[in-house]
Amino acid sequence: MFALRFWLTMQVATATTAALMANFHAIPLRNTDAKHFDAIIVLGTPTNAEGTPSPEQRERTEEGVREFKAGVAPILIMTGGAAHNTFVEAEAMKKLAVSEGIPAEDLIVEGQAKDTIQNIYYSDQILEAHHWHTVEVVSSSHHLPRTALILSHWKDLKWSTHASHWPPEYPQAAQDAAFAHEATYCWTLTHEGFKHNTYLPGT
């Protein structure tokens, strides 16, 4: 009897995981096929405790730098406030980008955002102020489906997402856990929608 219960539990777990991942990978990651944009937005993630770029923050920033140097867009917008410690994420990202050869005048810092919804909200205000309407959004690969669900609330914006590399010093298990967490979260968002949020249109 125990073996049967264990087998049934494993079957349910496998089916649940398959459903979560299928939903996760079905989320559209762009609403345009454009290859060039008005700006690149790099989404923040916390710095190290002393304010230096964390591995994931470094990889996001360096991917934005690569895209800028490849001519994807003439402007980099770094977005992220002091959400998890006292250091403004976007400032740390800007400093790293400048050290990688990006001219400071081609960088815009958005230092208010406390989460991904606010990242997009405040970045969109920058886009509107400059009359920019197309954007590539760079973040970690596991974070892109949730980001895309948020971006889909901006009906007049043409956008595409782009994945940064996974930090080589992080184990594969950490990446697997990140994907599992985001897949579960995106399942809730796609089936129940977003809760009302002042920063998210249509909620």
C-alpha positions in Angstrom: 0.0 0.0 0.0 2.8 2.4 0.8 4.5 1.7 -2.5 1.2 2.5 -4.3 0.7 5.7 -2.4 4.3 6.7 -3.1 3.9 6.0 -6.8 0.7 8.0 -7.0 2.3 10.9 -5.2 5.2 10.8 -7.6 2.9 10.7 -10.6 0.9 13.7 -9.3 4.2 15.6 -8.6 5.5 14.9 -12.1 2.2 16.0 -13.7 2.1 19.1 -11.7 5.7 20.0 -12.5 5.0 19.4 -16.2 2.0 21.7 -16.1 3.8 24.4 -14.3 6.8 24.3 -16.8 4.5 24.1 -19.8 2.7 27.2 -18.7 6.0 29.0 -17.9 7.5 28.3 -21.3 4.3 29.3 -23.1 4.4 32.9 -21.9 5.3 35.2 -24.9 8.6 36.9 -24.3 8.1 39.7 -26.8 5.4 41.6 -28.6 7.6 42.7 -31.5 10.2 41.0 -33.8 12.3 44.2 -33.9 16.0 43.8 -33.5 16.8 47.5 -32.7 15.2 49.6 -30.0 15.1 53.1 -28.6 16.6 51.8 -25.3 17.7 48.8 -23.3 16.4 48.4 -19.8 18.5 46.3 -17.4 16.5 45.1 -14.5 18.1 45.3 -11.1 18.7 42.7 -8.4 20.3 43.3 -5.0 24.0 44.2 -4.7 26.3 42.4 -2.3 26.2 43.6 1.3 29.1 46.0 0.8 27.4 47.5 -2.3 29.4 45.8 -5.1 27.6 44.0 -7.9 26.3 40.6 -6.9 27.0 37.8 -9.4 23.5 37.9 -10.9 23.5 41.8 -11.0 26.9 41.6 -12.7 25.7 39.2 -15.4 22.6 41.3 -16.1 24.7 44.4 -16.4 27.3 42.8 -18.6 24.6 41.4 -20.9 23.1 44.9 -21.3 26.6 46.2 -22.1 27.1 43.6 -24.8 23.7 44.4 -26.3 24.5 48.1 -26.3 27.9 47.5 -27.9 26.2 45.3 -30.5 24.1 48.3 -31.5 20.7 47.0 -30.2 19.9 50.4 -28.7 21.8 53.7 -28.1 20.7 54.1 -24.5 21.0 51.9 -21.4 18.5 52.4 -18.6 19.6 50.8 -15.3 16.6 50.3 -13.0 16.6 49.3 -9.3 16.5 51.2 -6.0 17.7 50.3 -2.6 15.1 47.5 -2.3 16.9 44.9 -0.2 19.8 46.9 1.4 21.0 50.5 1.6 22.6 50.4 -1.9 20.8 51.6 -5.0 21.1 48.8 -7.5 21.0 51.0 -10.6 24.0 53.0 -9.3 26.1 49.9 -8.8 25.1 48.7 -12.3 25.9 52.1 -13.9 29.4 52.1 -12.2 30.0 48.6 -13.6 28.8 49.5 -17.1 31.0 52.6 -17.2 34.0 50.4 -16.2 33.1 48.2 -19.2 33.4 51.2 -21.5 29.9 52.6 -21.7 29.9 56.4 -21.9 28.1 57.9 -18.8 26.0 60.1 -21.1 24.5 57.0 -22.7 23.3 55.6 -19.3 20.2 56.6 -17.4 19.8 55.6 -13.7 16.3 54.8 -12.4 16.8 54.5 -8.7 13.3 54.3 -7.2 12.0 50.9 -8.1 11.5 48.4 -5.3 10.3 45.4 -7.4 9.9 44.3 -11.0 6.6 46.0 -11.5 8.1 49.3 -10.4 11.2 48.6 -12.5 8.9 48.7 -15.6 6.7 51.5 -14.3 9.5 54.0 -13.6 11.4 53.0 -16.7 8.3 53.6 -18.8 8.1 57.1 -17.4 11.7 57.7 -18.7 10.7 56.3 -22.0 7.7 58.6 -22.2 9.7 61.6 -21.3 12.0 61.0 -24.2 9.2 59.9 -26.6 10.7 56.4 -26.9 8.4 53.6 -27.7 10.5 50.5 -28.2 12.6 48.7 -25.6 14.6 45.5 -25.0 14.5 44.3 -21.4 17.5 42.4 -20.0 17.2 40.1 -17.0 18.0 36.6 -15.8 16.4 33.9 -17.9 14.2 32.6 -15.1 12.9 36.1 -14.5 11.8 36.8 -18.1 8.4 35.2 -18.2 7.2 37.1 -15.1 8.7 40.3 -16.6 6.9 39.6 -19.8 3.6 39.2 -18.0 4.2 42.6 -16.4 5.2 44.3 -19.7 2.1 43.1 -21.4 0.1 45.6 -19.3 1.8 48.5 -21.3 -0.3 48.3 -24.5 1.5 51.1 -26.4 5.0 49.8 -25.7 6.8 47.6 -28.2 9.1 45.3 -26.2 11.3 42.2 -26.3 13.1 40.4 -23.5 16.7 39.2 -23.5 18.4 36.7 -21.1 21.6 37.3 -19.3 24.0 34.5 -18.5 23.7 32.4 -15.3 26.6 33.3 -12.9 29.2 30.6 -13.2 29.9 30.7 -9.5 26.3 29.7 -8.7 25.5 26.0 -8.7 23.0 24.4 -11.1 20.8 23.6 -8.2 20.3 27.3 -7.5 19.2 27.9 -11.1 16.8 25.0 -11.0 15.3 26.3 -7.8 14.9 29.8 -9.3 13.1 28.3 -12.4 10.8 26.3 -10.1 9.9 29.3 -8.0 9.2 31.5 -11.0 7.2 28.7 -12.8 5.0 28.4 -9.7 4.6 32.2 -9.4 3.8 32.6 -13.1 1.2 29.9 -12.9 -0.6 31.9 -10.2 -0.3 35.1 -12.3 -1.6 33.6 -15.5 -4.6 31.8 -13.8 -5.5 34.4 -11.1 -4.0 37.6 -12.5 -2.2 40.3 -10.7 -3.5 41.8 -7.5 -4.4 45.5 -7.7 -1.2 47.5 -7.9 -0.9 51.3 -8.2 2.1 50.8 -10.5 0.5 48.3 -12.9 -2.0 49.4 -15.5 -5.3 47.5 -15.6 -5.2 46.0 -12.1 
